[in-house]
Amino acid sequence: MTEFQTVVEKYYTSGYNCSETLVRAANEYYHLDLHDEDMKMIAGFGGGMFVGSTCGALVGSVAALSKMVIKTKAHDQLNEIRPYTQKCVRNFKEELGNMDCAHVKPIHHTKETKCLNTCLLAAKALEKTILETVGE
């Protein structure tokens, strides 16, 4: 387990959902300078927005990546954010097999650990993306 995955595990086992976990862990590990109040905005994305849509762990990962990359707004940095987000989605799909909670959950969710494995794999995908992009 990587250091980042250890931080992810800490937040998930503290009761945060998948989207909250990825943002909070990235905030701590990558020093994103988000405040507790800021991170509440991501809460509604857990469980694929609670309807099985795009996995909250992916949404949290893209949110963290965006915070790392964007200096003003996305339209000012489309040449950076677009390929970075595309790589993040690709890496997530490679690790988890799909990007929708409805398809990820049956494979990676267990009764005992719930979505912990999903969050750990999402962390691995995000780390790979950061190495491929932000580290360029």
Beta strands, then each sheet from edge to edge (+ up, - down):
end
